[in-house]
Amino acid sequence: MSFDQATDIVRESLLVMLMLSTPILLAGLVIGLFISILQAVTQIQEQTLSFVPKILGMGLVAVLLTPWVARMLLDFSARMFSGAG
C-alpha cells in the first residue's frame, strides 16, 4: 500500500464519519437552540433543562436513520475490503 492509498483511505474514512454524525449533531444543535430561545423568552435559567430534549431528539434521529447508517457503513466496508478505493 502506497502513501497515497493510505491517505485516500483515511480521507474517505473521515468523510464517512462526518456524513454519519452530521444529522445527529444537527438535531442536537437545533433542539438546543430552540430550548435556549424558549428559556430566553420565558426567563427560565435552568441549565439542565435542555439535556433531556436533546438526548431524546438525538436518539430519535439515530433510530430513524439506522437503515441509512447501516447501508453507508456496509458500502464503505465493502469498498475497503475489496480494495477498490
Order of alpha helices (4+ residues) and beta strands (2+ residues): alpha-alpha-alpha
